[in-house]
Amino acid sequence: MHTSFVCLTAVSCACAAALAGPAGAIHSTFDTDAQGWSTDKDARNFRWESTDGNPGGFIAADDIGSGQYWRFAAPAEYLGDLSAYYGQTLSYELKQLGAVGTVSNQSDIDIVGAGITLEYRFGVTPSGEWTPFSVEISEGAGWEVAGMPASEAQIQAVLADVTSLSIRGEFRVGADSCGLDNVQLGDGCPADLNNDGELNFFDVSAFIDAYNTQDPAADFAEPFGEFNFFDVSAFIAAFNAGC
């Protein structure tokens, strides 16, 4: 029997029961629209830009100048019960547009839930180029509640019922503008081959295509550089494990 047919049959059958399985990381790449994001506090001219992101599109806003520090506000996908994301990573990229500021005494991330506000400060500010930021959501990672280190119990309580998640967009006293791109909540998922944050038939199809063309994306197991049943088995295990 032809190897590629064996691969197709094995992967399709083994993954069929998990096609409606758990979602992986939550992504906002802004390549086609603003994906439900908005702003709060001292912001105006919120917009989606189709180019100059990292890559593709991004979202941006300008400062009103009334004295508050404005923030990007996450949509519903980042709200509700996020308990499964304890110990995982929140990451994003920022770029100051125009004049660059260095105000670093404000919280960079606020996550609110159960009457508690989790705050995180990176202590550094984005530049005029796309600047990556990343933090693990766990005790000891630097999260604070009312200026004190956040306990695991506090973080878990917030994640169980998140009512808002926001990212600071203002880093300068006076008029300013800032862009946001590539937000991700949750760690990467090796079986999510099309990077859409879900495990489904499209990932199975992508693996089969990669396997049959000997694309490195399908090289899941040793001996690396060869394409065989071990790669098929490793992909099936990663797919069925979820993200």
DRENTIKOL-323341 format. One record per residue (C-alpha): y, z, x; residue number from 1; residue in one letter. Coordinates in steps of 0.05 Angstrom, whole numbers, always signed. Layout:
<nodes>
v | w | u | pos | code
Y | Z | X | NUM | A
...
</nodes>
This chain:
<nodes>
v | w | u | pos | code
+0 | +0 | +0 | 1 | M
+69 | -17 | +26 | 2 | H
+105 | +42 | +58 | 3 | T
+170 | +31 | +20 | 4 | S
+133 | +32 | -46 | 5 | F
+99 | +97 | -27 | 6 | V
+167 | +125 | -9 | 7 | C
+197 | +103 | -76 | 8 | L
+139 | +132 | -116 | 9 | T
+137 | +198 | -78 | 10 | A
+211 | +212 | -81 | 11 | V
+219 | +190 | -153 | 12 | S
+161 | +232 | -178 | 13 | C
+176 | +294 | -137 | 14 | A
+250 | +295 | -155 | 15 | C
+243 | +277 | -229 | 16 | A
+237 | +348 | -253 | 17 | A
+300 | +368 | -216 | 18 | A
+346 | +312 | -238 | 19 | L
+385 | +359 | -283 | 20 | A
+384 | +413 | -230 | 21 | G
+440 | +456 | -203 | 22 | P
+506 | +427 | -181 | 23 | A
+526 | +435 | -109 | 24 | G
+595 | +442 | -80 | 25 | A
+656 | +429 | -124 | 26 | I
+698 | +373 | -94 | 27 | H
+768 | +347 | -105 | 28 | S
+781 | +286 | -61 | 29 | T
+838 | +257 | -104 | 30 | F
+816 | +186 | -89 | 31 | D
+827 | +161 | -160 | 32 | T
+872 | +213 | -194 | 33 | D
+896 | +286 | -193 | 34 | A
+829 | +311 | -220 | 35 | Q
+862 | +361 | -267 | 36 | G
+902 | +398 | -213 | 37 | W
+973 | +421 | -227 | 38 | S
+1025 | +468 | -198 | 39 | T
+1055 | +535 | -217 | 40 | D
+1117 | +575 | -201 | 41 | K
+1173 | +540 | -162 | 42 | D
+1150 | +467 | -163 | 43 | A
+1173 | +400 | -191 | 44 | R
+1154 | +327 | -186 | 45 | N
+1079 | +340 | -184 | 46 | F
+1046 | +274 | -169 | 47 | R
+984 | +237 | -148 | 48 | W
+992 | +190 | -88 | 49 | E
+941 | +134 | -82 | 50 | S
+947 | +126 | -7 | 51 | T
+960 | +167 | +57 | 52 | D
+909 | +220 | +41 | 53 | G
+853 | +238 | +89 | 54 | N
+829 | +187 | +69 | 55 | P
+848 | +156 | +2 | 56 | G
+893 | +192 | -46 | 57 | G
+923 | +262 | -49 | 58 | F
+967 | +306 | -93 | 59 | I
+1036 | +331 | -76 | 60 | A
+1096 | +368 | -105 | 61 | A
+1167 | +387 | -86 | 62 | D
+1203 | +454 | -85 | 63 | D
+1253 | +470 | -140 | 64 | I
+1288 | +519 | -94 | 65 | G
+1294 | +579 | -141 | 66 | S
+1264 | +628 | -91 | 67 | G
+1190 | +631 | -111 | 68 | Q
+1134 | +604 | -68 | 69 | Y
+1101 | +548 | -107 | 70 | W
+1026 | +536 | -109 | 71 | R
+975 | +483 | -127 | 72 | F
+934 | +507 | -187 | 73 | A
+860 | +489 | -193 | 74 | A
+829 | +459 | -256 | 75 | P
+773 | +486 | -300 | 76 | A
+717 | +465 | -252 | 77 | E
+740 | +521 | -205 | 78 | Y
+744 | +574 | -260 | 79 | L
+694 | +616 | -298 | 80 | G
+630 | +645 | -269 | 81 | D
+629 | +627 | -195 | 82 | L
+582 | +683 | -174 | 83 | S
+537 | +633 | -139 | 84 | A
+592 | +618 | -89 | 85 | Y
+595 | +687 | -58 | 86 | Y
+582 | +677 | +17 | 87 | G
+601 | +604 | +13 | 88 | Q
+663 | +568 | +37 | 89 | T
+729 | +546 | +7 | 90 | L
+762 | +491 | +47 | 91 | S
+820 | +443 | +39 | 92 | Y
+872 | +403 | +77 | 93 | E
+948 | +409 | +73 | 94 | L
+1005 | +366 | +100 | 95 | K
+1078 | +384 | +99 | 96 | Q
+1119 | +324 | +77 | 97 | L
+1187 | +317 | +109 | 98 | G
+1217 | +380 | +140 | 99 | A
+1163 | +427 | +168 | 100 | V
+1168 | +502 | +157 | 101 | G
+1130 | +561 | +188 | 102 | T
+1134 | +616 | +136 | 103 | V
+1067 | +651 | +141 | 104 | S
+1077 | +718 | +107 | 105 | N
+1054 | +694 | +38 | 106 | Q
+982 | +691 | +12 | 107 | S
+952 | +622 | +23 | 108 | D
+897 | +629 | -29 | 109 | I
+898 | +671 | -93 | 110 | D
+835 | +679 | -135 | 111 | I
+845 | +719 | -198 | 112 | V
+791 | +749 | -243 | 113 | G
+771 | +815 | -277 | 114 | A
+843 | +840 | -270 | 115 | G
+838 | +833 | -194 | 116 | I
+875 | +786 | -148 | 117 | T
+840 | +766 | -84 | 118 | L
+888 | +742 | -30 | 119 | E
+876 | +707 | +36 | 120 | Y
+925 | +693 | +92 | 121 | R
+909 | +645 | +148 | 122 | F
+969 | +666 | +189 | 123 | G
+983 | +594 | +208 | 124 | V
+1018 | +538 | +170 | 125 | T
+1002 | +464 | +162 | 126 | P
+1039 | +413 | +204 | 127 | S
+1065 | +344 | +187 | 128 | G
+994 | +318 | +195 | 129 | E
+933 | +334 | +153 | 130 | W
+913 | +405 | +173 | 131 | T
+845 | +434 | +154 | 132 | P
+836 | +505 | +128 | 133 | F
+770 | +540 | +113 | 134 | S
+747 | +610 | +95 | 135 | V
+682 | +643 | +73 | 136 | E
+687 | +680 | +7 | 137 | I
+654 | +746 | +28 | 138 | S
+668 | +817 | +49 | 139 | E
+695 | +821 | +120 | 140 | G
+723 | +750 | +120 | 141 | A
+794 | +774 | +113 | 142 | G
+805 | +775 | +38 | 143 | W
+851 | +829 | +11 | 144 | E
+864 | +864 | -55 | 145 | V
+933 | +897 | -59 | 146 | A
+940 | +894 | +17 | 147 | G
+873 | +927 | +31 | 148 | M
+808 | +894 | +54 | 149 | P
+769 | +869 | -6 | 150 | A
+700 | +899 | -17 | 151 | S
+639 | +859 | -36 | 152 | E
+641 | +891 | -106 | 153 | A
+713 | +869 | -116 | 154 | Q
+699 | +798 | -93 | 155 | I
+637 | +793 | -137 | 156 | Q
+676 | +819 | -197 | 157 | A
+729 | +766 | -187 | 158 | V
+679 | +710 | -177 | 159 | L
+641 | +730 | -241 | 160 | A
+701 | +711 | -284 | 161 | D
+754 | +670 | -246 | 162 | V
+815 | +658 | -289 | 163 | T
+857 | +623 | -236 | 164 | S
+851 | +595 | -165 | 165 | L
+913 | +572 | -129 | 166 | S
+932 | +546 | -60 | 167 | I
+1001 | +556 | -30 | 168 | R
+1042 | +493 | -22 | 169 | G
+1108 | +521 | +4 | 170 | E
+1119 | +540 | +77 | 171 | F
+1193 | +533 | +86 | 172 | R
+1256 | +569 | +62 | 173 | V
+1295 | +516 | +25 | 174 | G
+1275 | +448 | -1 | 175 | A
+1205 | +426 | +17 | 176 | D
+1147 | +382 | -3 | 177 | S
+1072 | +389 | +11 | 178 | C
+1008 | +349 | -1 | 179 | G
+937 | +374 | -15 | 180 | L
+872 | +337 | -3 | 181 | D
+797 | +348 | +4 | 182 | N
+787 | +414 | -32 | 183 | V
+715 | +438 | -31 | 184 | Q
+685 | +502 | -59 | 185 | L
+615 | +513 | -34 | 186 | G
+576 | +493 | +28 | 187 | D
+552 | +424 | +42 | 188 | G
+488 | +398 | +11 | 189 | C
+444 | +352 | +53 | 190 | P
+410 | +319 | -7 | 191 | A
+477 | +301 | -39 | 192 | D
+479 | +234 | -5 | 193 | L
+535 | +204 | -47 | 194 | N
+578 | +267 | -39 | 195 | N
+595 | +274 | -112 | 196 | D
+578 | +349 | -115 | 197 | G
+516 | +338 | -158 | 198 | E
+442 | +324 | -146 | 199 | L
+417 | +268 | -190 | 200 | N
+383 | +200 | -191 | 201 | F
+439 | +169 | -152 | 202 | F
+422 | +212 | -92 | 203 | D
+348 | +194 | -99 | 204 | V
+367 | +121 | -102 | 205 | S
+413 | +128 | -41 | 206 | A
+357 | +161 | -1 | 207 | F
+307 | +106 | -19 | 208 | I
+357 | +51 | +0 | 209 | D
+372 | +87 | +66 | 210 | A
+299 | +98 | +81 | 211 | Y
+280 | +25 | +68 | 212 | N
+335 | +0 | +113 | 213 | T
+322 | +54 | +165 | 214 | Q
+392 | +82 | +158 | 215 | D
+402 | +148 | +196 | 216 | P
+424 | +180 | +130 | 217 | A
+349 | +182 | +111 | 218 | A
+327 | +211 | +178 | 219 | D
+316 | +282 | +151 | 220 | F
+261 | +307 | +198 | 221 | A
+229 | +303 | +266 | 222 | E
+211 | +260 | +301 | 223 | P
+283 | +235 | +294 | 224 | F
+292 | +161 | +302 | 225 | G
+228 | +148 | +262 | 226 | E
+223 | +139 | +186 | 227 | F
+159 | +167 | +156 | 228 | N
+130 | +216 | +106 | 229 | F
+162 | +275 | +141 | 230 | F
+231 | +248 | +123 | 231 | D
+209 | +237 | +51 | 232 | V
+181 | +308 | +47 | 233 | S
+243 | +339 | +77 | 234 | A
+289 | +302 | +29 | 235 | F
+247 | +324 | -31 | 236 | I
+249 | +396 | -8 | 237 | A
+325 | +393 | +1 | 238 | A
+334 | +360 | -67 | 239 | F
+290 | +410 | -104 | 240 | N
+322 | +469 | -69 | 241 | A
+389 | +451 | -101 | 242 | G
+456 | +466 | -69 | 243 | C
</nodes>
